Amino acid sequence: MSRFAVVLLAATLVGGLAATAPAQDTIPPGTTITAQNWQKYKNFMSVTFQSMWTSNNPTTQVPPGARVEVGPTRSYNIGHWYWDATERYSKQVQLAKAADGGYTMRGYVAGQPFPNITTSDPLAGYKLMYDTYFQYEPAVVVYNRAQVYDVDRYQNVTFLRALIIGYTLMHIVDPGYPMQVPQANGFYLAHTAEQLEPEQIKYLTALNFTWSDPERFPESYVFVPSLRRTLRLSSNSRCAPFQGQDFDNDDETPVPLPPTWFQAKFLGLHKMLMFVFRNDRASQDASTKRSSYYPPALNLVPKPEVLGPWQVRDLYALQLQRLPQWDRGYCHANRISYLDKETASTAGYDTWDQNNKFWRGMVPFPMPLKKPDGGVFMTGQVWAHDNPDFQNDHQSLLLPPAEGADAVWVNQDTPGKFVNYERYATPAGLQQVLQ
């Protein structure tokens, strides 16, 4: 299948991403979507969510009898600091041709690099790519004992718990933090995932870095407890499954890395269905329990009577493909990423395999976590989500810690033991995992 055909396929599947506008502009609050009428609303769904409705395997399908109830669209204030930095610095940001063949960025300091994306701009795709790359991230976010479920095609379930820590090291906008921490060393982000349960994989730890300079290839490390060694992963590890999950290292990042290796196409701003938890203690606690989702709960479809309604939100859609000189042997021929316009946060993705056959994706269920500065952090990437693999009938599910908000912290609320850059944001720190 040609790349042109893939573009048409993606536009057709996503519906509203095609040049033709959807038959209706939005979904009225009070609408109930079921297996009998979902196609009427498919223009408001990602490719992954559409594929869950059409799947005939219990591991990847929307559970029989599930209802998606649509409520009013709500507004979430992430704090004015990110947008103040956008207003102050975005005027000096420019795209420039990169040696790798794509586009890099010059003059970035903080905030959103390109706040005004228009379809008439031939470089809109690359600008949105960097808006996604530098989307809002808090200075510190920690999830202690996050719950992970891996489900195979026979509905066998493997349960894991992990410590997940994210540091923003440069371009920080949150009050009370320097714009760059001393330990940054040119890295923009550092993400650590340490396995805590079960015993046979305990202490297996991944550490991923994203550079501030988008032309530099990312660095990934893994601590292997059986070897008592830290290994640096090769460039081919971008396609390696992340700790055995149904996603890879490039899926773990807002855009695949390095961005200068990709061509980017802006697919527009569209109204799309998204589930957002209510930001209260009862909703946080309920979100941690599989009983709050439709049985057999091999994927996460929230019960509206427990967790509330879905929303129709404004999402940017971005298509990414590796440049021809870099695509040999790469796992994805095509990827569509979504970015929530209001909160500047990842809102899922869809991916196609090397043969341009639709493969897998992510449907996020974000929680607007309260921050000490009064704003919220819209986290879907690591609060709760579905990661269905439709070719292998696999599924990876993420739920927040069973302890709920008592085991999730943002910025100054984080216990001091987890604010340790040397321990959690350096390869040398991985050698302390067993201590």
N, C-alpha and C positions, 0 to 999 in steps of 0.2 A: 504494500500500500504506500502511495507517495505521501510526502509531507503535506501536500495540498489537500489530499483526501483526509488526512488526519485532522487538519484544521476544520474542514467541513463536518467531519464526524463529531468533533468536540462541540462545535457550534450547534449542531442538531441535537445532541444529547442534552446539553445544558439548556437548550431552548432559548431562554432570554438572552443568551450570549450571541445569538445569530444577529445578522443585520436587521431582520424583521422583528419588530417589537412583539412581546407576548400579547395574547388576546385580551388580557386584563392587566391593569396597572398594579394591582395589589390583591391581597386576600383579605376580605373583611374580617374583623374580629368576630368570633363566634362561629367561624367556619370549622367543621370537623372533617378531617381527611382520613380516609380508610382505604383498604385494599380495593374497594369497589369504585372509588372516584379519584384516586391519587393522580391518574394521568391528566386530569383536568388542571392540576396544579404543578405539573412537572417542570414548567418553565421557571419555577421558583425553587428548584432543587438542584444541588450539585449532581454531577454524574454518579458519584459514589452513592448518594442517598437514593437516586433513581434506581440504581442497580440493586440496592437492598430490597426495593419493592418488587423487582422482577425476579430475584433469586429464588430458586426452588430448593435450596439447601438450608436446613435449620440454622447452620452456623453463621450464615451471612444474610439471611432474609429478615425482613421486618416480621416480628412474631404475628401469627394469625390472631385476628381480633384487635390488633393494636389501633389506637386512635391518636391522631395528631390534632390537637385542638389549638386553634390560632387565637391569640389574645392581642391586646394593643401593643404597639411598639413603644419601648421604654428608652429613656435617655440615660446615659451613664457618663458621669463626669470623671475623667481620669486625672483631673488636676490641671491647673493652668500652666504649670511649669514647662511641660512639653510644647505647648502651643506658644508660650512666650518665647521659647528658644527658636521655634519655627519662624515666628515673626522677625526675630532679631537676626537670624543667620541664613535663612533660606535664600535670600537675594544674592548671596555670594557663591552659591553652589552651581557648578556647571558639569555637564557631561563632557567626556573627552574620549577619543578612540584609544583603546588599550592595545598593548603589544600582542595580547592573546587573540585579538580579532574582534572582540566585542567592545562594550563601552565601560569605562570606569568613571569615577567621579572626582572632582577637584573642589576644594574649598569648604568641605563639610566640617561643621563644629558640633552641632547638637540639634535636636528637634527633627521635624520631618523635612527631608531635603527638598522635595518638590510638592508643595501643598496644592498646586493648581494643575490637575491633570485633565486634559481635554482630548477628545477623539480626533480633533483636527491636527494635533501635534504628531508628526511622524516619529518622534522619539518618545511618545507617551509611555510605551511599554517599558523602556529602559528606566524612565523616571519612576514609574510605579514599582519596578523591580527594586530600586534603591529605597523607595519609601517602605517597602516590605522588609528589606534587609535591615534598615535602621528604624524599624517600628518601635513603639514605646516598650521599654523593658525597665522594671524597677532595679534599683541598685542591688538589692538582695531579695531573693525569694527561695524559701525552703519548704519542702514537703517531706516530712519524716514518716516513713513506713507507708508510702503510697501503695495502693493495691493494684496488682496487675493480674489479669486472667488471660491465659492463652488457650484457645479452643481449636481442636483439629476437626477434620471433616466428619469424624465419627462422634463428635460432641464430647470427646474427652477433654477435661479441663485441668490445666496446670495453674497453680496459684503461686504468686510471687509477692514479695514486699521489697520496696526499695527506698533508699534515701536519695532524694533528688534536690540538688542545689544549683541555683543559677545566679551568677554574678555578672553585673555590667561593670566593666573595668574602665571604659572610656566613653565619652560623650554622655555622661550622666547628667540628668536634669533634676533629679529629686533633691529637695532641700535637705540640708544637713550632711551632704556628701560632696567631696570635690568632684569636679568634672572628670577628672582622671585619677584613679588610685595609683599610688607609687609602684605597685606590683604589676601594672598593666603590661609592660614590655611590648607594647604594640598590639596587644590583643584587645578586641572590643568586648567579646563575650567569653565566659567560661562556664561550661555545664558539666556537672558531675552526677553520675548515677551509680550508686553502690547497692549491690544486692544484699538484702538482709535475711531473707527466707526464700526457699527452703535451705536446709543445711548444706546440701550438696553443691549449691552455687553461692553460698555465703561468701562475701568479701569480693566477688568478681565486680570490678569497678571500671567504668568508662569515663574518660575525661576528654571533652571536645572543646576546641578553641576556634573562635571566629576572629579573623584579623580585622582591625580598623581599615587597613588597606585592602580593598576588595580584589586587587590583582594578586594577592598572595594566596597560595594554596592552603586550605585549612589544616590544622594539626589535630590528630586524634591519637589517644593513648588508651591502653587497657592494662589493668593490673590483674594478673592471673595468679590466684592464691596457691594453686598447686605447684607453680614454678617459683613462687616468691619473687616474681620479676614483673617489671613494668615494660611493656612492649609498645613501641611506636608503630602505628599502623601505616601501611603503604598508601599511595594515592589511589590504588584500586579499591580501597576499603570504603569508598563512598557508596558502593553498591552492596556492601556486606550487611547482613541482617544485624540490627542493633540489639545485642544481647539476646539473640534468638527470637526477637519479636517479628511481627508481620509488617515491619517497616525497616528502612535502612538509614545509614548515617545522613544521607541527603534529605530524607524525609523528616529527619529530626530538626532541620533548620528551616526558617521561614522561606528561604529560597535555596535551591541547590547551589553548592559552592565549587569553585569560585564563580561569582556571578559574571565575571568577564569572559567565561567560557560559553555563555549562553546568548541566544537571540531571544528577544522579549517582544511580545505583542500584547497591546492593551485590548482587552475584550469588552471593556465598558464598565459602567457603574450600574448595578442591577439590584432589584429588590429580590431577596432570597430568604427562604425559611431558615431560621436558626433557633435553637433552644438555648435560653439563658436562665440559669437558676436564679431564684429570688435570693437577695443578699440578706438573709436573716438566719438566725441560729437553727431554727427548725428545718429550713430548706437545706442548710449545710449538713446537718446530721442525716437527713433523709437521703441526700445525694450519695452517701457512703454505702448504702445498703442495696444489694441486688434485688431485694424484694420491692424496691421502689420503681422497678422497671418491669416491663411486660415479661412474663415467663415465655419460653424457658430461660430468658435472660442470657442467651448466648451472644447477644449484642445488647446495646443499651438504647431502648426506646422508652422515654420517661412516661410513667402513668400520670395523666394530667390531674387526676383527683389527688395525687400525692405531691407531685413536683410542679404542677402548674402548666400554663400554656406555652406554646411556641410564639415566636415573633417573626415579622417580616422586616428585615433590616437591609440597609444599603451596603452592599459589598462590591468592592472592586474585584474584577476578574483579570488574571494575568496568565498568559500562555508562555511557557518556557521550553525551549529545545536547545540541546547542545549544538554549538556551531559544528559544521561538517568535519573540520579538522580535528575535533575532539570527541566525536560521537562513537568512534569505533570501540566496541566492547562495553559501552555504557549501558546501564540497565534500563533507562527510561528514554523512549523516543519522544515523549510528549508529557508535559505536566501542566495542569491548571491550578494556580494558587489563588486563594481568596483572602481579601483583607477588609476587615470591618472599617468603614470610613470614619465613624465617630470616635472609636476607641483606638484606632491604629494598631489593631491586633489581628493575628492570624485567625482565619475562619475556615480552615480546612483546605484540602487539596485533592486532586484526582491525578492518577498516573497511568500511562500506557507503557507496555513492555517494549523490548527492542524491536519486535515485529509489528509495533503499532496496534497491538491488541489491548483493549482495556484490561487493567490488572487489579488495581487496588486504590485505596484512598483513605481519607480521614474525615469523619463527621464529628465536630467538636461540640461539647456541652460546657460552655464557659461559666465560671463563677466570678462575679464582680467583687473581688476581695477588697475590703476596706484598707486604705493605707493611712499611715500616721499623719500625712499632710492633708487629709480630708477627702482626697480623691479615691478612685478605685482602680484596681488592676484587673482587666478582663482576661482571665486566664482560661483558655480552652485546651491549649496544647498539653498542659500537665494537670488539669483538674479532673476532667472526665472526657472520654471520647471513645468512638468505635474506630478500629483499624481493620476493615474487612479485606481479605484477599480472595477475590472471586475466581481466580484460576485454580487455586489449591484448596478452596473451601476452608480457609483458616480465618481466624479472627483474634486480634489482640485488643483487650479492653483495659482501659485505665479508669480506676475510681480513686477518689481522694482517700487519705488515711482514714481508717475506721474511727479514729479519735476525732475526726472532723477538723473544725477550725482550731482545736487545741494543738494540732500537730502541723499547722501551716502558718508560716510567718512571712511578713513583707517588711523590708527595710528595718527601721529602728525597733520594731517589735520582735525581731529575730533574736533568740538566745545567743549569748556571746560565743558559745562553743562552736556555733555554725558560721560565725563570721571570722573565718581564719583563711586568708588568701593563700598563705604558704601551704596549708594542709589540703585545701580543696580546689586550688586553682593553679597548681604547678605539678609537672610530672614527678618531681622529687617527693611531693606530698603523698603520692600514691603508695610510696614505700611505708607510709605510716598506717595503712589500712588495718594491718594485723596487730597494731599496738594497742 
